Amino acid sequence: MPDRGSCKERIVQVLENSLIPMDVENVRLNAGMKNWESTKSILLEMVLQGAIRGQRTSRSWIFWMDDESSKDEG
C-alpha cells in the first residue's frame, strides 16, 4: 500500500496538470488511487494544510492548485 506522502505527490501532479478543478473521483482515477474515501480524506487534509485549494459545491467537493502557490514553490 502506498504511503500518504507518495499519494499527496501524485495528487499534486494531477491537479497541476489539470486545466479545470477536479472532483474526488477524477483525482482518484488520474492519481492511480484505489479507495474513494481515502482519496477524499487526503484531499481534505491537503486543503487544511494549504497545499491545494478546495470548495464544496452543491454536488460534491472540487479541488485545484492555486496558481500563486505553485509559482512561489518554483
Phi and psi in degrees as a GROMACS rama.xvg file:
@    title "Ramachandran Plot"
@    xaxis  label "Phi"
@    yaxis  label "Psi"
@TYPE xy
-69.2587  147.445  PRO-2
-78.718  165.591  ASP-3
-61.367  -33.5187  ARG-4
-61.3825  -46.5893  GLY-5
-69.144  -33.2091  SER-6
-64.4988  -42.1902  CYS-7
-63.2534  -39.7629  LYS-8
-63.339  -42.491  GLU-9
-66.1026  -39.1656  ARG-10
-62.0471  -44.6346  ILE-11
-60.5388  -43.2734  VAL-12
-61.922  -43.6756  GLN-13
-62.0657  -47.15  VAL-14
-69.6213  -34.5285  LEU-15
-64.3569  -33.2053  GLU-16
-85.8222  -7.48581  ASN-17
-90.6833  136.103  SER-18
-83.505  -17.2994  LEU-19
-130.557  158.636  ILE-20
-59.037  149.667  PRO-21
-121.297  147.151  MET-22
-86.7519  174.093  ASP-23
-57.7438  -45.1742  VAL-24
-63.4856  -42.6158  GLU-25
-67.1894  -38.9342  ASN-26
-62.9138  -45.9152  VAL-27
-56.9302  -48.932  ARG-28
-64.8695  -46.8454  LEU-29
-70.8825  -26.6734  ASN-30
-88.8273  -4.71972  ALA-31
72.5631  29.0814  GLY-32
-93.2865  154.056  MET-33
-98.3443  -35.5983  LYS-34
-106.315  122.835  ASN-35
-63.6023  -43.0033  TRP-36
-65.3157  -40.8992  GLU-37
-65.3915  -40.3388  SER-38
-61.3755  -46.431  THR-39
-62.8458  -41.4269  LYS-40
-60.353  -45.6451  SER-41
-66.1508  -41.7968  ILE-42
-60.4057  -46.3792  LEU-43
-65.9718  -36.8842  LEU-44
-61.746  -42.0235  GLU-45
-67.3782  -33.9208  MET-46
-64.1264  -45.9553  VAL-47
-61.9144  -33.716  LEU-48
-78.7453  -10.7818  GLN-49
82.776  11.1502  GLY-50
-75.7362  -33.0411  ALA-51
-137.23  171.838  ILE-52
-106.975  151.576  ARG-53
-151.211  153.647  GLY-54
-147.623  138.152  GLN-55
-83.4033  123.902  ARG-56
-105.864  -179.662  THR-57
-66.535  -22.6218  SER-58
-101.482  -40.1601  ARG-59
-169.456  -171.313  SER-60
-87.1934  147.157  TRP-61
-126.477  151.402  ILE-62
-135.252  148.454  PHE-63
-157.301  167.197  TRP-64
-93.7685  137.951  MET-65
-78.3247  123.346  ASP-66
-56.0125  -38.137  ASP-67
-64.3185  -41.814  GLU-68
-69.9492  -34.1012  SER-69
-72.2101  -28.6698  SER-70
-71.1007  -37.4094  LYS-71
-64.7384  -35.9682  ASP-72
-73.9705  -31.71  GLU-73
